[in-house]
Amino acid sequence: MKFGVVTFPGSNCDYDAFRTVVDVLGEHAVYLWHKEHDLQNADVVILPGGFSYGDYLRAGAIARFSPIMQEVAAHARRGGPVLAVCNGFQIACEAGLLPGALLRNASLSFLGQTVRVRVENTDTMFTNRYAHGQVLSLPIAHGEGRFTADDATLERLEGEGRVAFRYVNAHGALDEESNPNGSVRAIAGIVSAEGNVLGLMPHPERAVESLLGSHDGLGIFQSMLARVSA
Amino acid sequence: MTDVERRVPSASATGSTRAVEARPGDPAITPALVAEHGLTTDEWARLRAMLGREPTFTELGIVSALWSEHCSYKHSRPVLKTLPTQAPYVLQGPGENAGVIAIGDGLAVAFKIESHNHPSAVEPYQGAATGVGGILRDVFTMGARPIAMLNSLRFGSLDSPRQRYLFGGVVKGIGDYGNCVGIPTVAGDVVFDPSYEGNPLVNAMCVGLMHERDLIRAKAEGVGNPIMAVGARTGRDGIHGASFASEDLSAASDAKRPRVQVGDPFTEKLLLEASLELIRSGHIVAIQDMGAAGLTSSSAEMAARGDVGVTIDVTRVPVREENMTPYEILLSESQERMLVVAKQGHERAVREILAKWDLAAEVIGEVIAEPVYRVTEGDRVVAEFPGSRLVTDCPVYAPPASESEDVRALRERDVRVICELPEEQDPVWTLERLLSSPTIASKRWVYRQYDSTVRTNTVIGPGGGDAAVLRVRGTNKAIATKTDGNGRYVYLDPRTGGRIAVAEAARNVACVGARPMAITNCLNFGNPRRPEVFYQLREAVAGIGDACRALGTPVTGGNVSLYNESPTGAVYPTPIIGMVGLVESLAHVTRSTFRVDGDAIVLLGEPTDEIGASEYLARVHGVVAGAPPACNLDRERALIDALLAAIAAGAIHSAHDCSDGGLAVALAECAVGDAEAPLGAEVDLSAWSPLPLRALLFGEAQGRVVVSTPDPDRVRAVAKQHGVPARRIGTVRATARALDMRVGSLSFSAPLARLAAAYHDAIPNIMSRATGEAAVLEQHPQPSAS
């Protein structure tokens, strides 16, 4: 299976995603330069974290106009999987691949820490290897991760089972203290209406080896492998 | 000022055909103007003698920057020469953008520390941010990819709103810059002491990883090769930053905020990727950051290292403001710029690589055979210096040195007679008081604002161990790194303090399982023209040299920051040591907190009756006096060897050194340092019950490490082989929920919840109380001095 990792100017988690695919999953990966129009036949597109265009104007607002994004959108329309992490999530929202928006953290501070998220729906191509309600330990590193959307959108997301992950405490329960950035309904990640685009603020690609503290993020990649190769 | 156009003959020795001309509009050079540029009468005479004519205004500007303390090391160079710099694995010692050591497998580590104290004192956010940017560039211009950032910070007491403003601004500046570039900030140290009230210290260190074959030096070579300006355009920001860094801070310093540069981490990220691509492409022969003193310093230093001439035409430098004079272009410290010597005929290839990253590269000069440093403005020669004398002939001073009588008296004061406070009847009170000292307390409030896991190499990040550990992909090895430096020790006894700074950094790196390899240092001192300050500098460097020789950790470079003074006086003399060590096997990586119920707790090394210069005296009694603990370097070396042998034998579950706050604080940190998994312990220190209790618990005797182990006999045997005292002092007890201590007939129990609250909540509590006023201060910064 081939993963295409997009590099925007200012992307800085493209390397981590690439190494996860190649070193940990043992799959094929290519970097996709933002100025190109060719997805190089990638089966999965990863929009990685970082600070594309320095977060100038608004996180993700400029990157969505990069040439490669036309192809990423077309890939998504065809039902191709897109994994959008952190800044990638912000870009996906700006590009209309996912609903809602990411605002400045409620604390107004950048947060680099480990959080717990609960798997809310295991019936997606990104979460089928997890157990329902499973609590994952994943790193976050963002200043603008407070998910928000209007009430109608939120009701749709909830009703259609599109909330993939929610911030919880170590016991899997919701509480204010465990919602690091103040996201509405503690939403950490959502999928698109067709279920083939996942956007999340935590970094699954940084949680794929016990040596570095957690391998809880590996399930997202394994889920994609299971679904796409099935 | 008058518009005098003077034509002066250039020095005949240069063989130059064109005369150096003053520009229309240049101010007349008066003694006052020379003094404003920080040049002494002697230095001015020296310059005139070197040129054999009257210098132009542009030349005055160039020399004021290059002969500033910051660029020339004129007061520290002879002292620095006493430091050991060699080992078989040192690929690059001092004198380059960064030091480089080989770690095997064809790989090497480049690393360097640098100060950004003065900019941060007047504009904490940008001052700290651009400090991070500068040190990153120093490392990637060697051909290394930065893999970790560290920061060593010193502030006054957090009781003051001004200090909270500086602390908050510096931390945010460091975070925003490093996070955006995507380099993990993994370790450091933060100390709060009134001595830093008027002059905070902000030292940033960067560690990079590279293939030995990619090592490139900033040495201009090859007559005819083009010199190119790469990256951001040149503006008027930061002019005279280097000379600003070379004077005392005063009430007028806030007016110098325009001398502080503005950082753009996004451009830095592009420049990083473009530079590494450029270095690997083979199209260039040298590359250097335009850092302090910008284009002037980078071009003059590259020429001097290559022993060649250079000519620069300022009209070809891409600028972002109109009507910039040669003086301004040469001295601008606009950020995110590089100077590159390309191979002749490869200019287009260089431009193409830069264009890929949306960056510009312009030819602004060339390497010439004629041994001169020449600056033109179109056809007009505006500055010209013979050979490399601009850099090599800068003045060197050996000012008088003598110890302050006041400091000597403080050191010799008998601190053992200081009466205990009534509250100290309860040692748990004292322990909590120390754990909640911002210097000792958890720094999570700081590192939570840093991305410490990007690039997925961080095995131990901030708060996880005595040093940070980063794995080296493709090998079973890891790099360990840490900064340390106790200014109070150095103040009271510079030589011992210098030794301890190195020994503590080495111990910390050994505690995570690494062999200490080499250091970079940042020497933060006061005004060297004061004999007591120069004494501190000389003695502290001697102490650092002693320790580096004893521990086998040469100095590969660093930075000197003098004139750290404000109207309230000089800061504590604070040499910061940035240590790099190598973990031979990932299996050796060791954390600092207790991990396994039932493990034996063993103390390597021994307590003493020393309490001088301790955090205990400062925090509990408000006393800064007494001699710092003795530092026996043979014992330190043996301790490191024993610890590493025990770790390699698989006998160690955790290791934590005893430093600020002594043994009791170290034990408490082992117990509650991991907020998510605190583990209690039973400890019996009766073997040392003859010692004064407070020295036993809170004294800072050197050469000690607390380890937890499933096999205490093995640990004792290994220690014995190395001649290191080792005694079992207790057991990790998951059920205890407390640190239960016994010393002879005395026993006391410190509940983990209380210790954790003291340790983890201290800084967040102070900063959250202050949030409202910090927001106000951010808009209306207060002057640092009355």
Interface residues (C-beta under 8 A of the other chain):
Chain A: P9 G10 N12 C13 Y15 D16 R19 T20 D23 G49 G50 F51 Y53 G54 D55 Y56 S109 F110 L111 G112 Q113 P139 A141 G143 A170 H203 E205 R206 V208 E209 L211 L212
Chain B: K172 G175 D176 N179 C180 V181 G182 D264 P265 F266 T267 K269 L270 W357 D358 Y447 R448 Q449 Y450 D451 S452 T453 V454 R455 T456 N457 T458 V459 R471 R473 L586 E676
